[in-house]
Amino acid sequence: MSLNALGLAEAAAGIRDGRLSSAELVGDCLKRIDAADPDVEAWAFLDRDHAMWQAETADDHRKQGKPTGPLHGVPVGIKDIFDTSDMPTEFGSKLWAGRTPRRDAAAVARLRAAGAVILGKTVTTEYAYFNPGKTRNPHHRDHTPGGSSSGSAAAVAALMVPGAIGSQTNGSVIRPAAFCGVVGFKPTHGLIPRSGALLLSRALDHVGVFARSVGDAALLAQILAGYDEEDPDTRPLACPPFVDMAASEPPLPPRFAFVRTPAWTHAEKITTEAFAELVQSLGDRVSEVEIGASFDRAIDMHRTVMEVEMAHNLHRDFERGGESLSKVLRGLIERGQKVTAVDYMRALAGNTPLNAALDGVFDEYDAILTPAAPGPAPRGLDSTGNPAFCSLWTYLGTPAVSLPLLQSETGLPIGVQLVGRRGNDARLLRTANWLVQTIGKRGRRGAAPAKTGARRAKTGSSR
């Protein structure tokens, strides 16, 4: 197996044990980028010499017997909305071309402290919103990779880098992970600090991770999670043992609540049929659950909060360079400026009672099972796809993970989304790992019936 196909934990163990060097691993990833990125275009900034310098420095550090971190010498990709002191951070915007920050974002600093090599900056949509970047789907280059963390998801899927970080204010981790066929994890709101990252919406912004296995997503989450005095939504709590918890066997087989959500009308036929088969295959481990009419307005409330807070946080760019912004972003800002304070506060306050209403579901079930997107990645590059199946969970701040468990007959991934109770991130990853292992064992025998137009993918596969 090529070194660039190694997962995060496997690569870190190989470097730690001296079976491979960081320079070899990074060099193999750069060769893969040279071969694949002309078609995928996942990178906004890449300095090969600087990447190799970091790798060689990591190797010298280990050879001298100095302590190493859990990602020592392992390359990662950084969405281009996170500040990096040694690379440009341009937010996918012409207004910020050439911007070079003086210090790292909190997430980047924690990756460096863990020994990671910051391979480069991955493409984001403009200001991490809807206007697409240049990235293409690694499975079919005329289909969208999703947004806004398009470059991070595509780079991991195309085996250019074993892991990457992104962000989600609507559906920007879960949707590209689903479209590109990798694991995407959006944690509980405030679990991973956002200081030094582009601020769009304090109430909705989440830092998320991309990897090719649940275990690797857990490793990234464990490194990144924790209190940061510069992010007022983080809390000084002990970090859960994500890696050990995700790898452990549940005391009882998990139970799933299949929830259609208010977004179900957006589901494509291939998705409804594939999920019907998935639910049937899980038997008595899953029950269909109605979450009630009180959730019907949650997507509208999410939109209100997002538009108001983005209008506020981007108003300087809008005022000084509005003509340089895309039409879709200008429209969002203009709508947000017109929302009344009463409507904004009402939308902001709706979060708490809806989370309380979910407590009964999570008292009985380990996770909510629902689609990650309406269907496979749509054809065309003028849109990043519909985030409707993500908006509710972003608004509520609950942890969510997209798993590449299903696949269309044309080879495009169909993501399965699991949602957990706020704060139960490690338990959600354990449940996700159980589902991957269970469906993997059942699904390797072949395709689903042709009438569904979908088949189970080989879980954990990136291609």
C-alpha positions as CSV (number, residue, x, y, z in Angstrom):
1,M,0.0,0.0,0.0
2,S,1.2,3.5,-0.9
3,L,2.1,5.6,2.2
4,N,-0.3,8.3,1.2
5,A,-3.2,5.8,1.7
6,L,-2.3,5.3,5.4
7,G,-4.7,6.6,8.0
8,L,-3.7,9.1,10.6
9,A,-3.3,6.7,13.5
10,E,-1.5,4.1,11.3
11,A,0.9,6.7,9.9
12,A,1.6,8.2,13.3
13,A,2.4,4.7,14.7
14,G,4.7,4.0,11.8
15,I,6.7,7.2,12.4
16,R,6.8,6.7,16.1
17,D,8.1,3.1,15.8
18,G,10.7,4.1,13.1
19,R,9.1,2.0,10.4
20,L,8.7,5.1,8.1
21,S,9.8,8.7,8.2
22,S,7.7,11.8,8.0
23,A,9.8,12.8,4.9
24,E,8.8,9.6,3.2
25,L,5.1,10.0,4.1
26,V,4.9,13.7,3.1
27,G,6.9,13.0,-0.1
28,D,4.4,10.3,-1.0
29,C,1.4,12.7,-0.3
30,L,3.0,15.3,-2.5
31,K,3.5,12.8,-5.3
32,R,-0.2,11.9,-5.0
33,I,-1.1,15.6,-5.1
34,D,0.9,16.0,-8.3
35,A,-0.9,13.1,-9.9
36,A,-4.5,13.9,-8.7
37,D,-4.9,17.5,-7.9
38,P,-4.8,18.8,-11.5
39,D,-8.3,17.2,-11.8
40,V,-9.5,17.7,-8.2
41,E,-8.0,21.1,-7.4
42,A,-8.4,20.7,-3.6
43,W,-5.5,23.0,-2.6
44,A,-5.6,26.8,-2.2
45,F,-2.0,27.0,-1.1
46,L,0.8,24.4,-1.2
47,D,4.5,25.0,-0.7
48,R,6.3,21.7,-1.3
49,D,9.6,22.8,0.1
50,H,8.1,24.1,3.3
51,A,6.1,20.9,3.7
52,M,9.3,18.8,3.3
53,W,11.2,21.1,5.7
54,Q,8.5,20.5,8.4
55,A,8.8,16.7,7.8
56,E,12.6,16.7,8.0
57,T,12.4,18.7,11.1
58,A,10.0,16.2,12.6
59,D,12.3,13.3,11.7
60,D,15.3,15.1,13.3
61,H,13.3,15.7,16.4
62,R,12.4,12.0,16.7
63,K,16.0,10.8,16.0
64,Q,17.2,13.0,18.9
65,G,15.0,11.1,21.2
66,K,12.8,14.1,22.0
67,P,9.1,13.6,23.0
68,T,6.7,13.2,20.2
69,G,3.0,14.0,20.0
70,P,0.1,11.8,18.8
71,L,0.4,13.1,15.2
72,H,4.2,13.5,15.0
73,G,5.3,14.0,11.4
74,V,1.8,13.3,10.0
75,P,0.5,15.7,7.3
76,V,-2.9,17.4,7.7
77,G,-4.8,19.9,5.5
78,I,-6.2,23.1,6.8
79,K,-9.3,24.8,5.4
80,D,-8.4,28.3,4.2
81,I,-10.4,30.1,6.9
82,F,-8.0,29.1,9.7
83,D,-5.1,31.4,10.3
84,T,-1.7,30.0,9.7
85,S,1.4,32.0,10.7
86,D,3.5,30.6,7.9
87,M,1.0,30.5,5.1
88,P,-1.6,32.8,3.6
89,T,-5.2,32.7,4.8
90,E,-7.5,34.2,2.2
91,F,-11.1,33.1,3.1
92,G,-11.7,32.2,-0.5
93,S,-12.1,35.9,-1.2
94,K,-10.4,38.3,-3.6
95,L,-10.6,40.9,-0.9
96,W,-8.2,39.0,1.3
97,A,-5.8,37.8,-1.4
98,G,-2.2,37.7,0.0
99,R,-3.3,38.0,3.6
100,T,-0.7,36.4,5.9
101,P,-1.6,36.2,9.6
102,R,0.9,36.6,12.4
103,R,-0.2,33.6,14.4
104,D,-2.0,30.3,14.1
105,A,-5.6,29.7,14.8
106,A,-6.2,27.7,18.0
107,A,-7.0,24.5,16.0
108,V,-3.8,24.9,13.9
109,A,-1.7,25.5,17.0
110,R,-3.1,22.3,18.7
111,L,-2.3,20.3,15.6
112,R,1.3,21.6,15.5
113,A,1.6,20.9,19.3
114,A,0.6,17.3,18.5
115,G,3.5,17.1,16.0
116,A,1.5,17.4,12.7
117,V,2.9,18.7,9.5
118,I,0.7,21.5,8.1
119,L,0.8,20.3,4.5
120,G,-1.1,23.3,3.0
121,K,-4.4,25.2,2.9
122,T,-7.4,23.6,1.3
123,V,-10.0,25.3,-0.8
124,T,-13.0,26.9,0.8
125,T,-16.0,28.5,-0.9
126,E,-16.1,32.3,-0.7
127,Y,-16.2,33.2,3.0
128,A,-17.2,29.6,3.8
129,Y,-20.7,30.2,2.3
130,F,-22.4,28.9,-0.9
131,N,-20.4,30.4,-3.8
132,P,-18.3,27.4,-5.0
133,G,-14.5,27.3,-5.2
134,K,-12.5,25.5,-7.8
135,T,-12.6,22.0,-6.2
136,R,-14.2,19.0,-8.0
137,N,-15.5,15.7,-6.7
138,P,-12.8,13.1,-6.7
139,H,-15.3,10.4,-7.8
140,H,-16.7,12.3,-10.8
141,R,-15.1,15.6,-11.7
142,D,-18.2,17.1,-13.2
143,H,-20.1,16.7,-9.8
144,T,-19.8,19.1,-6.8
145,P,-17.6,18.1,-3.8
146,G,-20.0,20.0,-1.6
147,G,-19.1,23.1,0.4
148,S,-17.8,25.0,2.1
149,S,-15.1,22.6,3.3
150,S,-14.8,21.3,-0.3
151,G,-11.0,21.1,-0.5
152,S,-10.6,19.3,2.9
153,A,-13.1,16.6,2.1
154,A,-11.8,16.1,-1.5
155,A,-8.1,16.0,-0.4
156,V,-8.8,13.3,2.1
157,A,-11.0,11.3,-0.3
158,A,-8.4,11.5,-3.1
159,L,-5.7,10.1,-0.8
160,M,-3.7,13.4,-0.9
161,V,-3.6,13.7,2.9
162,P,-4.9,11.4,5.7
163,G,-6.8,14.0,7.6
164,A,-8.0,17.6,7.4
165,I,-10.0,20.2,9.3
166,G,-13.0,22.2,8.2
167,S,-15.9,24.2,9.6
168,Q,-19.7,24.1,9.6
169,T,-22.1,26.9,9.9
170,N,-24.8,25.2,8.0
171,G,-23.7,21.9,6.3
172,S,-20.1,22.5,5.5
173,V,-18.6,19.4,7.1
174,I,-21.3,16.8,6.9
175,R,-22.4,17.5,3.3
176,P,-18.9,17.5,1.6
177,A,-18.0,14.4,3.6
178,A,-21.1,12.7,2.3
179,F,-20.5,13.8,-1.3
180,C,-16.8,12.8,-1.3
181,G,-17.2,9.6,0.6
182,V,-15.2,10.2,3.8
183,V,-15.9,10.4,7.5
184,G,-16.9,13.9,8.5
185,F,-17.4,14.8,12.2
186,K,-19.1,18.0,13.4
187,P,-18.8,18.0,17.2
188,T,-21.0,19.7,19.9
189,H,-21.0,23.4,19.5
190,G,-18.1,24.8,21.5
191,L,-16.2,21.6,21.8
192,I,-13.3,22.7,19.5
193,P,-12.2,26.3,19.8
194,R,-12.7,28.7,16.9
195,S,-10.4,31.5,17.8
196,G,-8.2,32.5,14.8
197,A,-10.8,31.2,12.3
198,L,-13.1,33.3,10.2
199,L,-16.1,34.3,12.3
200,L,-19.4,34.0,10.5
201,S,-21.9,33.1,13.3
202,R,-20.9,32.7,16.9
203,A,-24.1,30.7,17.5
204,L,-23.6,28.4,14.6
205,D,-19.9,28.1,13.8
206,H,-18.4,24.7,14.5
207,V,-14.9,23.3,13.8
208,G,-15.1,19.9,12.2
209,V,-12.7,17.1,11.0
210,F,-12.4,14.8,8.0
211,A,-10.7,11.4,7.9
212,R,-11.1,8.0,6.3
213,S,-12.1,6.2,9.4
214,V,-14.1,6.9,12.6
215,G,-11.0,6.2,14.7
216,D,-9.0,8.8,12.8
217,A,-11.8,11.3,13.2
218,A,-11.8,10.6,17.0
219,L,-8.0,11.1,17.1
220,L,-8.3,14.6,15.5
221,A,-11.2,15.5,17.8
222,Q,-9.2,14.4,20.9
223,I,-6.3,16.6,19.8
224,L,-8.5,19.7,19.0
225,A,-11.1,19.6,21.8
226,G,-10.8,21.7,24.9
227,Y,-11.0,25.1,26.6
228,D,-9.7,28.2,25.0
229,E,-10.0,31.5,26.8
230,E,-10.4,33.3,23.5
231,D,-13.5,31.4,22.5
232,P,-16.3,32.2,25.0
233,D,-18.3,29.1,24.0
234,T,-15.6,26.6,25.1
235,R,-15.8,25.3,28.6
236,P,-13.0,24.3,31.1
237,L,-13.9,20.6,31.2
238,A,-11.8,17.4,31.0
239,C,-11.5,16.2,27.4
240,P,-13.3,12.9,26.8
241,P,-11.1,9.9,25.7
242,F,-12.4,10.0,22.1
243,V,-9.9,7.5,20.7
244,D,-10.4,4.8,23.4
245,M,-14.2,5.3,23.5
246,A,-14.6,5.2,19.7
247,A,-12.7,1.9,19.6
248,S,-14.5,0.3,22.5
249,E,-17.4,-2.2,22.2
250,P,-20.7,-0.7,23.4
251,P,-22.0,-2.5,26.5
252,L,-25.2,-3.2,24.5
253,P,-25.8,-3.1,20.7
254,P,-26.8,0.5,20.0
255,R,-30.4,1.5,19.2
256,F,-31.1,4.0,16.4
257,A,-34.0,6.4,16.0
258,F,-34.7,6.8,12.2
259,V,-35.8,10.4,11.9
260,R,-37.0,11.8,8.6
261,T,-36.7,15.5,9.9
262,P,-38.4,18.5,8.3
263,A,-36.0,18.2,5.4
264,W,-37.4,14.9,4.2
265,T,-39.3,16.5,1.3
266,H,-35.8,17.2,-0.2
267,A,-34.7,13.6,-0.2
268,E,-34.2,12.1,-3.6
269,K,-35.7,8.7,-4.5
270,I,-32.4,7.0,-4.4
271,T,-32.0,8.2,-0.8
272,T,-35.4,7.2,0.4
273,E,-35.0,3.7,-1.1
274,A,-31.5,3.2,0.2
275,F,-32.5,4.3,3.8
276,A,-35.5,2.0,3.7
277,E,-33.2,-0.9,3.0
278,L,-30.7,0.3,5.6
279,V,-33.4,0.5,8.3
280,Q,-34.7,-2.9,7.3
281,S,-31.2,-4.4,7.5
282,L,-30.8,-3.1,11.1
283,G,-33.9,-4.9,12.2
284,D,-34.9,-4.3,15.8
285,R,-31.9,-2.0,16.4
286,V,-33.8,0.8,14.7
287,S,-37.3,2.4,15.0
288,E,-38.8,5.2,13.1
289,V,-39.4,8.2,15.4
290,E,-41.4,11.4,14.9
291,I,-39.8,14.4,16.6
292,G,-42.9,16.6,16.3
293,A,-44.1,19.7,14.6
294,S,-42.1,22.0,16.9
295,F,-39.1,21.2,14.8
296,D,-40.7,22.3,11.6
297,R,-39.5,25.9,11.9
298,A,-36.0,25.1,13.0
299,I,-34.5,25.4,9.5
300,D,-36.1,28.8,9.1
301,M,-34.8,29.8,12.6
302,H,-31.3,28.6,11.6
303,R,-31.4,30.7,8.4
304,T,-32.5,33.8,10.4
305,V,-29.6,33.4,12.9
306,M,-27.1,32.7,10.2
307,E,-28.1,35.6,8.0
308,V,-28.2,38.2,10.8
309,E,-24.9,37.1,12.3
310,M,-23.1,36.9,9.0
311,A,-24.5,40.3,8.0
312,H,-23.0,41.7,11.2
313,N,-19.7,40.0,11.0
314,L,-19.1,40.7,7.3
315,H,-20.5,44.2,7.2
316,R,-17.0,45.9,6.8
317,D,-16.2,43.8,3.8
318,F,-19.6,44.4,2.3
319,E,-19.2,48.1,2.8
320,R,-15.7,48.5,1.5
321,G,-15.8,45.9,-1.3
322,G,-19.3,44.8,-1.9
323,E,-18.8,44.7,-5.7
324,S,-16.1,42.0,-5.2
325,L,-18.5,39.7,-3.3
326,S,-20.6,37.2,-5.1
327,K,-24.3,37.9,-5.8
328,V,-25.3,35.1,-3.4
329,L,-23.3,36.4,-0.5
330,R,-24.5,40.0,-1.1
331,G,-28.0,38.7,-1.0
332,L,-27.5,37.0,2.3
333,I,-26.0,40.1,3.9
334,E,-28.8,42.3,2.6
335,R,-31.4,39.9,4.0
336,G,-29.7,39.7,7.3
337,Q,-29.6,43.5,7.6
338,K,-33.4,43.6,7.3
339,V,-34.3,41.2,10.1
340,T,-35.8,42.8,13.1
341,A,-34.2,42.3,16.6
342,V,-37.4,40.6,17.8
343,D,-37.2,38.0,15.1
344,Y,-33.5,37.4,15.6
345,M,-33.9,37.0,19.3
346,R,-36.8,34.6,18.9
347,A,-34.8,32.5,16.4
348,L,-31.8,32.5,18.8
349,A,-33.9,31.4,21.8
350,G,-35.6,28.6,19.9
351,N,-32.5,26.4,20.3
352,T,-32.9,25.5,24.0
353,P,-36.5,24.1,24.0
354,L,-35.8,22.0,20.9
355,N,-32.7,20.5,22.5
356,A,-34.8,19.7,25.6
357,A,-37.4,18.1,23.4
358,L,-34.8,15.7,22.0
359,D,-33.9,14.5,25.5
360,G,-36.7,11.9,25.3
361,V,-35.3,10.5,22.1
362,F,-31.7,10.2,23.4
363,D,-33.0,8.7,26.7
364,E,-34.2,5.7,24.6
365,Y,-31.9,5.7,21.6
366,D,-28.1,6.0,21.2
367,A,-28.2,8.1,18.0
368,I,-30.6,9.6,15.5
369,L,-30.2,8.0,12.0
370,T,-30.9,10.3,9.1
371,P,-29.5,11.2,5.6
372,A,-26.5,13.5,5.4
373,A,-27.7,15.1,2.2
374,P,-30.7,14.8,-0.2
375,G,-28.8,12.4,-2.4
376,P,-25.4,11.8,-4.0
377,A,-23.4,14.8,-5.2
378,P,-25.3,16.7,-7.8
379,R,-23.9,17.1,-11.3
380,G,-22.5,20.6,-12.0
381,L,-20.1,22.9,-10.3
382,D,-22.2,26.0,-10.0
383,S,-23.7,24.9,-6.7
384,T,-22.4,23.0,-3.6
385,G,-25.7,21.2,-3.0
386,N,-28.5,21.4,-0.5
387,P,-27.6,21.5,3.2
388,A,-31.2,20.9,4.4
389,F,-30.3,17.7,6.2
390,C,-27.6,19.5,8.2
391,S,-29.3,22.8,9.2
392,L,-31.3,21.4,12.1
393,W,-28.4,19.8,13.8
394,T,-26.1,22.8,13.3
395,Y,-28.8,25.0,14.8
396,L,-29.1,22.8,17.8
397,G,-25.4,22.4,18.2
398,T,-25.6,18.6,18.5
399,P,-22.7,16.3,17.4
400,A,-23.1,14.7,14.0
401,V,-21.1,12.4,11.9
402,S,-21.4,11.4,8.2
403,L,-20.4,7.9,7.3
404,P,-19.7,6.6,3.8
405,L,-21.9,3.5,4.0
406,L,-23.9,3.7,0.8
407,Q,-23.1,4.2,-2.8
408,S,-25.1,4.9,-6.0
409,E,-24.8,2.6,-9.0
410,T,-22.7,5.3,-10.7
411,G,-20.1,5.1,-7.9
412,L,-21.1,8.3,-6.0
413,P,-21.2,8.0,-2.2
414,I,-24.4,8.5,-0.2
415,G,-23.7,9.6,3.3
416,V,-25.4,8.2,6.4
417,Q,-25.7,10.8,9.2
418,L,-25.7,9.9,12.9
419,V,-26.7,12.6,15.5
420,G,-26.1,12.4,19.2
421,R,-27.0,14.3,22.4
422,R,-25.1,17.5,23.0
423,G,-21.9,16.7,24.9
424,N,-22.1,13.0,24.1
425,D,-19.5,13.2,21.3
426,A,-17.3,10.3,22.3
427,R,-20.4,8.0,22.7
428,L,-21.6,9.1,19.3
429,L,-18.3,8.1,17.7
430,R,-18.4,4.7,19.4
431,T,-21.9,4.2,18.0
432,A,-20.7,5.3,14.6
433,N,-17.9,2.8,14.7
434,W,-20.2,0.0,15.6
435,L,-22.5,0.9,12.7
436,V,-19.5,1.0,10.2
437,Q,-18.3,-2.4,11.4
438,T,-21.8,-3.9,11.4
439,I,-22.9,-2.7,8.0
440,G,-19.5,-3.4,6.6
441,K,-19.8,-7.1,7.6
442,R,-23.3,-7.3,6.1
443,G,-22.7,-5.2,3.0
444,R,-19.6,-6.8,1.5
445,R,-21.6,-9.6,0.0
446,G,-22.8,-7.4,-2.9
447,A,-25.2,-4.8,-4.1
448,A,-28.6,-3.9,-2.9
449,P,-31.6,-4.8,-5.1
450,A,-31.4,-3.0,-8.4
451,K,-34.8,-1.3,-7.8
452,T,-33.2,0.9,-5.2
453,G,-30.5,2.2,-7.5
454,A,-28.1,2.1,-4.5
455,R,-25.7,-0.4,-3.0
456,R,-23.8,-0.6,0.2
457,A,-20.3,0.7,-0.1
458,K,-17.3,-1.0,1.3
459,T,-17.1,1.0,4.5
460,G,-14.0,2.9,5.1
461,S,-13.2,3.0,1.4
462,S,-12.3,6.4,0.0
463,R,-12.7,5.6,-3.7
